[in-house]
Amino acid sequence: HLARAVAAGLLADRVGALRVFTAHGAPEDVRRCAPGLADADGEVRAAAVTAVLALDANQGVPLIEPLVKDEADGVRVAILEAIAKAPPHPAGVRVVVALSRDRNDLVRLLAVTALAK
């Protein structure tokens, strides 16, 4: 039911389902959350980033790498916030370095702060 909501529900249902996966999911749920990474809505993409990285950074980081160039600032901020909470991952560092050159001041600040840790 939750996987169906991520893929085809109303906006609130898609975001809500991703938040449930974030809080209560397991690593095998990454594939159920991944469709949200390609959603037309930035809020859904941001929630999907949070979910896949919270569930399994090893699976999630490669999935979110293309979103480094997402047009929605909130998605790029979500990437940095989720990477900060996830276990260290080599590709995660690459993502943070890429975002340290972002066009948005907040994104750059968060990336540089993450690199300083």
Buried (B, 14 or more C-beta within 10 A) or exposed (E): EBBEBBBEBEEEBBBBBBBBBBEEBEEEBBEBBBBBBEBEBBBBBBBBBBBBBBBBBEBBBBBBBEBBEBEBBBBBBBBBBBBBEBEEBEBBBEBBBBBBEBEBEEBBEBBEEBEEE
